[in-house]
Amino acid sequence: MAVAFADFVRGLRHEDIPEDVRGVMRRSFLDTIGVAAIGSTTANSAIARRCADALWRSSPDVGSARMILDGRRVSPAGAAFMGAATIDAIDAHDGSTPARGHAGSAVFPSLLAMVDAQAELGQHVDGRAMMSLLAIGYETSYRVGLTQHATCADYHTSGAWTAVGVAAMAARILDADANILRHAVGIAEYHGPRSQMMRCIDHPTMLRDGVAWGAPSGVTAAYLASMGFTGAPAITIEGEAAAPFWSDLGTVWRIVEHTHYKRYPVCRWAHPAIDAVRDLMAENGLASKDLTKVLIQTFHYATRLAGRDPRTLDQMTYAIIYPVAIMAARGRIGVDELRPDVLEDPEIRRIAALTDLVETDHYTKISIEKRWADVVLTTTDGRVLQSSSKTPTGDPDDPLSDAEITEKFHAFADPILGRENALEIEAAGNALDSLSASELERVLSLVLQRPVSAIIAEAAAGERSASAVAA
């Protein structure tokens, strides 16, 4: 029997959360922090950091929160904005194919911001409470996303539906009653960004998946409601058409059914084709110099990624042709492939130029719960080789192993956080439920404080500048 929404949000206890749900949340904790670490090096993050510091000051009444990997204090909404922009800057975070987007990139930074602000007010959260809050934020976000996609004509970004999940989670943190909660999610639904996903696919920019506005919309909604601002109902929760999506709340967990993890830091729609070219080349002993033509066959939305000649990393990661060319030329897509020089690599550009991208009706019809593609390679000796049909590695039925999640985390986090700090975060993530409030705050400080690598880099830049002036 389903649990009423207000009872789920206000009453969920750690012991109510099945172990498989907790396991997903532990993996997402580690995975998302790794993405935040590498995301903090981007221009997207730097601009969001400056904006939050300039525009989002806080009040002693609500507390202030440190910005992720920056350390400066702003309002909880400002820290959520900056953190979401930072995580969303690298397309490597967890997601849900049926919900067509990502919960963690909004839920995590919002949770970190509010927990940090509450701690400043003397109200502390331990690992068990953290787990409950994550479960509320994710599960609500996924179900609102499913409802929205089924009932709205346009394809909206994750920011549109994570705003509601964040508001529910934030209302729980603020100990809101059922009426305040109802208004909080209603405000978030109304104020959340109904941004068009396909616009940013067709014209990739720093806007990305909308969570940079969805996260602060949800945080702000909870505070507004607690101050008496009205906004109920949220029709994605209370509307008649929404009912089927909430009928098993608390008994079935979309978190377990839907959460996937990314092997590559590019749009997931490109992953089946990337895997296909990797496997087909390996099976046939091919190098990129052996290729004269590449044909990618996939579903409609993926063909909109295109991206034969990206000029920015935003364009490259919201592409399919160029990431496939990277895999063909380098045999990997990792941290090194997120550097600007990848856009000028002559062999990657050669492969991209000889690659065609087409839609197949069959893949478009079946790419609902999963995303499908195959590739056809033509070689210099005249062979035409076709891959099998592929879906992304990392889906719930073909998950990344714990070792792969950990390896990905350290590849992203170690250069930014330092190996020792990254190992401490890894250990804490694996034992999240058992952390005391002080232990959790210690780990979160490693994520929220300015990393030593950034301090050293800035000092080195200052020395170079001083030397140039002296010369």
Order of alpha helices (4+ residues) and beta strands (2+ residues): alpha-alpha-alpha-beta-beta-alpha-beta-alpha-alpha-alpha-alpha-alpha-alpha-alpha-alpha-beta-alpha-beta-alpha-alpha-alpha-alpha-beta-alpha-beta-beta-alpha-alpha-alpha-alpha
